[in-house]
Amino acid sequence: MGTAIHGSVDRAAVDAVLRNGVDSGAVPHVAAIVADRDGVLYEGGAGPATVGGTGDDVGAGTQFRIMSMTKMVATTAALQLRDAGTLDLDAPVTEYRPEFAEVQVLDGFDDDIPRLRAPRTPATVRHLITHTTGLGYWFFDADLARFEQVTGTPNVLGGLGAFRAPMLHDPGERFTYGINTDWLGKVVETVAGAGLDVVVKDRITGPLGMDDTMFLLDGARTANAVTVHVPGEDGGWVSAGELLPQEPEWWAGGHGLYSTPRDYVRFQRALLRGGELDGERILSAASVDEAFSNQIGELDFPPAIPSADPAITFPFDAGPGWKWGHGLLLNTADVPGGRRAGSGAWAGLFNTHFWVDRTTGVCASIYTNSLPFVSPGAFALYGEFEQAVYASLR
């Protein structure tokens, strides 16, 4: 279980939340970490890496697939290039990736034949960063799931053919969560002249000392990784093994990283500190401020996103009052008993979550690797963890 390293987080209270999450069957295993600007306040875990396996409980040094928590890392890489003057956020995506001109808007179906048309306005790099291009994910949109099925287009966990997926509406029309950051990673590669794996290592994880954060694990780190779990027929958890491609056709800026809670909290702390940690600056203070500011104007983050694939995700009911910054979900009001207004957060498909609360001066994250996403038990555990953290901080 956890060790309170310093500070005022109530170790016993948070430990109890994590242990109850495993004992109740809400999650197969869980690890969590809390930090402030100066260091780690709490780290802990409960449950085995693989249900039925042997060994110690998972903890802050265990490897997890962080899925869409990768997005803020890739977004940071893009903002670094903007700060350097080599990337224009308002340029059309086609200026950097000409093949993006082939992406059309899905306007419906004639029987099983998709109706496609050209977008009425060009998508920009800023549209990619703010998820306003119209690009989506199959598990949140039935039309996109149908398109991929009838055309044989792989989803984003498949091969390069995933980049043939259409927009679901014209750029700038609304917020639609999707494969935008995978395209953004392609833009970053063009501008940087290097693979996204190299860019992330050289400019973010390397300077921050995040040596356990990478797109592919070596043997030792694979042995230290959890496996993805799914509900079993008996109501318990069973391991589904490895779901990410181990010979990927591209470095997925939207979902490709593995990390540990102890590693990722260093990235969170850098954001908490305005872009710097231990003398290494990864982002300008102005760009960090932008990331934590509304970047979608009068558009809103959807209060409810339906599920189009129940095995992958439950509906994501965020409720009203959320905006999107650069790579971060922003709450416009204080969460009762939790984070303050203006905090930045996001999650990963296998039920990992993080937040950075610059007002309170605390950041935290919680990890399991299980499906479906935002299952009632896993999502409730996330809320209970946040409540326990803030209750002890008070």
N, C-alpha and C positions, 0 to 999 in steps of 0.2 A: 504494500500500500504506500501512500504518499509520504513524503518528507517535507515539512515546512522548512524552507531554506532560510528565510528571514521575513520580517514584516508581520502583518497582523491578520492574515487569512486564517480562519479557524480550521485547522487541519482535520480535526475529528468530524466536524460537520460536513465538510466537502467529501471526505473519505466515505462517510455514511451514504451520501447521495450516490456516489459512484457504485459502491457495493450493492446498494439496493437496486440500482439499474440492472446489474447483472443477475442478482438473486431473483428478481421478479421476472426475468426473461425478456425485459424490454430491449436489451442488447446482448450480444454474445460476449463482449468484452468492452472496456472503456478506459481511456487514459485522458488526463486533463492537466492543464498547466495555467498558472496565473502569474503575471509579472507587472511591475511598474517600470518607470523610467530607469531605475537604478539596478534592477535585477529581478530574479525569480522569487515570488512570494510563496508559491505552492506548486508541487507536482505530485501526481498520484495516479493510481490505476487499479483496476480490478478485472478479474477474468483471464482465461488463457488466450494465447494467440489463436489457437484452434480449439474449438469446443471438443472435449474428449481427449485433448492432448495433455502432455505432461510439461513440467517446467514452471517457472515463476509466472506471476501475473504480469500482464502488459504494464508498461509505464512510460515515462516521458522520453525514454531512449529507444522505444520500439518503433519500427518502421511501419508507416501507414501509407496507403494510396490516398493522396489528398485531393485528387480529382479537381473540381473547379476552384479550390483554393489556389491552384496554379494560376488562375486568371489574374490575380492582383500582382503576382510576380512578373508575368508577361506584360501586363499593363505598365508596371514600373520600368521595364526595359524600354517600352515605347516612349514613355515620358522622359527618360534619360536622353533619348535621341532627339526629342523635341527641345529639351533644355540645351542640347549641344548645337541646335540650329540645323540639324540634318534631316529632320522629319517635320513635315507640315501637317498638322492635324486636320486642316480644312482642305487639303488636297484630295482629289478623287482617289479611291483605292486603286483604280486602274493606272494611276501614275506610277505606282510602285509594283503592282501585280497586274499586268495587262490581261491575264486570263480571267480576272474578275468581270470583265465585260461580257462573259458568257453567262453570268448569273442572271436569271430572269425572275419575274414575279409569278407565283402560282395564283391563278384567278379562278380555280375550280376544276371540275372534271366533266368531260362528256363521256358517260359510262366510265370506263377506266382509263380514258385518255386525258392526261393533264392538259389544261389550258394555260399556256405560258405567254407572257408579254414582257416587253422591255420595261424597266422601271421608269417612272415619269421624271425622276430627278436622280442624279448620280449619287451613289453612296460615297461618303468621305471616310477618312481614317477616324475622325471624331465619331461618326455613326458607329463604327466598329467598337470603339472604346465604351460607348454609352448604350450599346445594345439597341440601337434604333435603326439599323439597316433593314430589318424585316426578316433576317435569318433566325431560324428557330432550332428547336430540338424535337425529335420525333416523340419523345416520351411526354412532352407537354402539348403537342398539337396533333390532332387526329388527321388533318389534311396532309401534314408532312409525313406522318407515319404511312398514310395511304400512298402518297407519292413514292416513297422509298420502296414500298412493297410492289407496286405495279410496274415500276421502272427498273427494279433491281439495283437501285442506288444504295450503297452501304451506308449505315449510320456512322456517326463520328468515331465509333470504336472500331470501325473497319478500315479499309484502305483509303488511298487518295481519292477514290471516287466520291467520298463524302463531300468534297468541295463542289460537286455538281448540284448539291441541294439548292432549291430555289428560295427566294425571299417569299414571305407570306403576306407582305404589304409593301408599299413604297417607302423608301428611306425617309426617316424623320416623322413618319405618321404616328407611331406609338412605340412604346418600349416592348420589345419581344426578346426574351432571353434565349440565346442560341449560340451558334458556332462562330460568333463574331471574333472571339479572341483567338481561335485557331487561324482565321484569316489575318488577324493582327500579328500573330507570330510570324506568318509568311512575310508581312510587310517589314517587320523588324529584321528578319534575315536579309532581305534585299538591301535595306539601308545600311545595316551593320557589316554586310559582306561576310557573314559567318552564320553557321547553324545556330538555332535558338538554344541548343544545349550549351554551346560555347559562350554565347552572349550572356546567358543566365549565370554560368559558372564564373566568367571573367568579371562581370559587372555587378553581380548581386550576391550570390551565395558564397563565392570565394572571399570577397572583401568582408562579408559578415561572419565568416567562420562557420558557415552552414555546410559542413563536410558530409553530412548524411542526407542532403537534399539533392536529388538527381532524377533524370528521366528513366534510367535503367539501373537496377541494383546489381552489385557484384554478389559473389557467392555468400560471403559472410553476412552481408546485409539482408540478403534473401532469407537466410536462416533466422534472422532477427525480425522478420516481418510477420504481421498477422495475415490470415487468409480472409477472403470475402465470404461472409456467411449469408444464407438465405433461410427462410422459414422451412422447417421440415414437416413431414406428414404427421409427426407425433406432437406438433406444437412447439417443439424445441428448435434449436439452430443446427444447421448442417453446413459444412464448408463447401463452397463452390470453387475453391481454389483460386487461381490467377485469372482475372478477366481482362487484363490489359495486354495488348500485343507485346511480345518480347523481342520482336523484330519489326518495329514500327516503320511505316513508310514516311512518316514525318514526325517532327518533335511537336507535340500537341500543346500549344500555349493555352488551350482551354481546359486541359484535364490531365496532363501527362506526368506530373511530378509525384515522386515518393518523398516523404519527409518524416521527421520525428517531431513530437510536440516540443522538445527541447530546442530543436533547430528552428522550427517555424516561428517560435516566440521571439527569436532574435530579429527576424524580419518584422514582426509586429512591433517590437520595441523600437526599431528604427523608424517606423511610421509614427509611433507615439512620441518620439523625440524630434520630430520634424525632419526626418530623412537621414539621421546620423546615428551611429552606434559605435562606441569604443574608438572614436576618432576617424571612422570610415563613413564618408557621406555617400549614400547611394542615390539621393534625390534632393533637389533643391527644396528649401522650406516652402517656397511659393507653389511648387508643384504638389507638395503634400497637402497644402491648404486647399488647392483645387480638387484633389482627390476626395477630400472630406466636404466638398461643397456641391450643392445641387447642380448637375450638368445637363439635366433634361428639361429644364424650364417648367412649363405648365403641364408637361406630360407627367404621369405617375407610374411608379412601379405597381404592377397589377395587384390589387388586394387579394385576389384569388386566382390561381392558375390551375386549371383542371388537369387531371392525369389522362394521358392517352395510352399508357402502358402500365397497368396496375402492378405488374411484377417488378417494375423499375422504380416507380414512384407513386406515392399517395398524392392527392391534390395538395398544392402548396398554398395554404391560406395565411398570408402574411397579415391581412387586415389593412385598414386604410392608413394613410399618413407616412408612406415611405417614398423616398426619392433615390436617385442613383447618382453617384459622383463619378470619379474615374476609377473604375474597378471595384467600387464599394457600394453596398446597400446602406442607405442613411435613414435613421429614424428622425422624424421631425419633432417628436415629443419625447419627454423622458419616459422610459419604460418603468412602470411602478415597481419599486423594489429592485431595479436593475440599472442598465446603462443610461447615461444621460443623452439628451437630444444632441444630434450631430455626430454620434458615434458611427464608425464605419465597420461593416461586417460582411461576411459572405460564408459560403458553405461548399462542401463537396458531395457528389452524388452518393457516396458510400457512407453518408452520415458523419461527416466531419464539419465542425463549425468554428468560426473565430469571430472575435470582435475587438475593436480598439476604441477605447473611450478616452478621448483627449481631455475632456473636462474633469473627470474623476482622476485621470492619470493612471489608468489600469488597462491592461489587455489580457485576454484569456482565450483559450481554445479547448475544444473537447473532441475526442476522436473515437470512433469505432469504424469497422469496415463491414457494413451489412446493407442489405437491400430488403424491402423497398426504401427509397429515400423518404425522409420525414414521416416514417411510420409513427403512429400515435405514441408508442412507447419511447422511441428514440427522441422524438421532438419534445416530449414532456420532460425527458431527462435533461436535455439541453437547457430548458427553462428552469428546472430545479437547480441545476448547477449554477446558473447565473444568479438566481435568487440567493443561494447559499454563499456565493462569493461576496455579494454586496451586503448581505446581512452581517457577515463577519468584518467587512471593511468598516461598517458603521460602528 
